Amino acid sequence: MERKIVITVLGQDRPGIIARVTGVLFEQDCNVENVSQTILQSEFSGIFIVSMPGSLTIDVLQRRLIDRTKDLGLHVYIKAVNPAEPPADDAAGDPFVITTQGPDRKGLVAAVTAIIAGYGVNVTNLQAVFKGGDDPTRNIMIYEVSIPASTDRAALAGDLNRKAAELGLHISIQHRKIFEAINRI
């Protein structure tokens, strides 16, 4: 019986990381189902959802990945994915994009996500690009969120706008389809 696992790989970026990791997975008869990979400054970060054969243990796979990536200086973490109940219809929500621009300071992400979480809204993707300084066009955060139908969207927007004003941020809240049409993603 196949099982699903999540593998997190971190380390200094260099060519060949994905090839090495997926090569080991192939050798172990694993199937990569989803991958999210990015480079933050000079650091590689990859998350893989993988189905693995029932005859393979997480410990054996982790040892093989560590052994085969040791020369790359990678950190590998594996955990089992527990089968989840399907989300309630309301929990799926509508996709929105919240964008902030403004001066860099500690606590920006924490302040915005505290409000988002307080309304039961899930952040599905977050990109933050901080270049430093007070130039508002150089510090951008893009939150992709899923807002449940039962959420008071006007209250959420009001709280986010108040917090943005307090922090000196420009904030935009748009349905993802509108955001994509405007920004031609």
Protein Blocks (a to p, Z undefined) as FASTA:
>chain_A
ZZdddddddddddehklmmmmmmmmmnopacfbdcdddehjaccddddddddfkbcfklm
mmmmmmmmmmnopacddddddddddddfklnopaddddddddddehklmmmmmmmmmnop
acfbdcdddeejjbfklpccdddddddfklcfklmmmmmmmmmmmnopacddddfklmmm
mnoZZ
